Amino acid sequence: MPIDWDTVPDGSTVGDEMVELMRELFPLPRSLSGDGVRRTLDVLGRDLPLDVIETPSGVEVFDWTVPREWTIRGAWIDAPGGERILDFGESTLQVLGYSTPVDRVVGLDELRAHVFTHSEDADLVPYRTSYWEEQWGRRERPDRDRRAVGPLVLRGARGGAVAREPPAARGDLA
C-alpha cells in the first residue's frame, strides 16, 4: 500500500505523539499472552486497523506450543522494617516473567537464590522469563542497593500463569 503523503502527520508533532504512546505502553505488563498483550493491542488498535485472533494455551503452532497466559497485578518486597525495596508498579522488569505467585516471609539467602542479574553489564536488568518451568523470582541490576538484612516479606499473590481459552470459546464474543 503506498503512503498517502497528504495524511502523514506534521513532523513537528509526531515525535511528541510517539513519546506519549511509549509512556502509555511501557508500564503494561506484556509477555507472550495475557491481559497486558490485550491492553497493548487495544491501545495500538485506536490508530491501526487490527484483526486480533486469540489462540488457546496448549495449542501447537508449527514447532511451538502456546504457553499458559500470565497475568500479574502487583508484586513487592518489604524489608524487615517495613521499607518497600521492590515494587512492580515502579518497573514491570523487576519481576521474573511468568513468575509464580509468592506471599510469604523469606530469608535473604532464599531471596538471593531467586534474583537474576545480567552477568556482563551491571547497568542492565536481564530479560528473563519462566514460560516452561514454574518458579518465582525477580530481575535486577547487580549493583542495586541491598538494604535488606533480615527476613523479607514477599507479596505477589495477585497474579500467576493460567491456561486460558480464547474469548470465543468462553462465550465472550457473539
N, C-alpha and C positions, 0 to 999 in steps of 0.2 A: 504494500500500500504506500503510495507516495505521500510525502509530507505536504500538508496544506499550510503554506507559509503565512497565509492570512489569519490563521487561527493559533499560531505559535505565540505563547505569552511574551510579553515585553521582557527582554533580558535583564532589565534593572530590578525586576521583582521576582524572577524565577528562583534566584539563589535564596532569598528570604523564605519563599514558599517551600522550597526543598528542606531548609533547615527546620521549619515548623513541622513538616511531615516527619522528619527524623526524630524530632523531640517527642512527637506523638507515638511513633512506632518503637523507639528504643526501649522504653520500660516494659513493653508487653513481653511476658514470658513465653517465648516461642521455642518449640522443638520440632520434631517431625510431625507431630499431630497434637490435637488438643484445642482448648478454648483460645489460647494465645494465637495459634495459627488462624483460627476462625476470625478472631477480632482483627488481626492484621489484614486478612483478605477483605473484611468489611470496610476497613479504612481505605485500602487501595481501590476497592470497588466503587468508592464515591466518585473517582475520576477515571477509572478504567473499566471497560466492559469485561467482566469476568464470568465465566461459567464454572462454578465450583462443583466438583464431583467428589463425594466422600467415599472412601474405601474402608471397609471394616478391618479391625485388628485381626491378625492371623491370616489374612489373605496373601497368597503367594503371587508376587508380581515379578516376572522374569526370574532372576536369581536371588530375590529378596522377599522377606516376609514382613508385612506391615506390622510394626510393633504396637504394643499397648499404647493407649493415649495417656499423656501425662499432664496433669493439671496441678498447679501449685498456687495457693492463695496467700501464703505467708510463711516465713521461717526466720528465726532469730536465735541468738545465743546470748545469754545473760551471764556475766561474771558473778562470782560469789557475793560481791557487794551490791548486786542488782544492776550494775552498769551494763548497758547493752553494747556488746562488742561486735556484733554482726547483725545486720538487718537486711533481709531480702528486698525490702522496699527501697533500699539505697542503691542496689545493683542486682539485677537478675543473674549476673555472672557469679555471685557468691555461693550459690547452691549447685551441687553436682546435678546435672541434667538427669532426670528420671530418678532422682534420689527417693528412697522410700521414706515415709513419714517417721519422725523420731519425736518423742515427747517424754524426756526423762533427764535425770541428772547423771552426768558422766564425769570422770576424771580427765585431767589434761592429757595424760598418756593415751587414753582411749580416743579422745578427740583428735589428737595428732595423727593417729593411725588412719583417720578419715579425712585428712586435709591433703589436697592435691595442689602442688605448686609447679611452676614452669622450671624445668631443670637447667635451662640455658640462659634465661633472661629474667632477672629479678623484678623488672618493671612490668612484666606481663602476667596476666591471670590466665591460666590454661583453660582451653575449652575442652572439657571432658564430660562424657555422659555415661550412663549406665543403662542403656537400652535393653540389654540382654541378660544382665546379672543384677539381682536385687541386692542393693547396698545403699548406704546413705553416706553423704559426705559433703564437703564444701571445697570451693576453689578459692585460692588467694595468692597474692604476691608473697614470695618467701620472706621479704623484709617487713611484712606488716607488723605493726606494734602488737606485741604479745603481753597484754596487761593481765591476762587471766593466770592465776597461780593456784587455784583450787578447783573444787567441783564446779562444773558448768551446767547451767540449766538450758537444755535444748528444747525449743518449741518449734515444731514444724509439722504437726499432725494434720494441718489443714491442706492436704494435697496428697498426691500419690498417683501411681500409674494404674490404669484400669483398662480392661478390654472394652471396646465400645462399638456399637453398631452405628452405621451411618443414620442420619436423621430419617430418611425414608423408611428404613427398617423399623425405626422406633415409632413411626406414625406421626412425626412432627411436620411432615410436608404433605400437602393434599395432592 
